[in-house]
């Protein structure tokens, strides 16, 4: 099953995940200052924001250490993509796994140590079923 939409995922093929020490304050600032709209709030650690047909996700940065910024990329087949990345030397941080929010994902590290998560929609998941709060955009 590979639905074209999953209510738990923001729109866009490439979605930056930007780390902030205060996710809620950052989301409010991005909305007020740059015109983003809050799409989905996930606990106190993630907020999906949309602008036009694109998205950005504000994520919690637990400490002042190294940057926690990462990139989320939507793909059609996570397993094939992971096999290709592995063949070409990517360091797989988290192997492909199914998640309750309707996505199958894996995470790899690039040459600079930046994390990339590749995600395939496998179900249309209602965010309320796993603790998310969806806003109309």
Order of alpha helices (4+ residues) and beta strands (2+ residues): beta-alpha-beta-beta-beta-beta-alpha-beta-beta-beta-beta
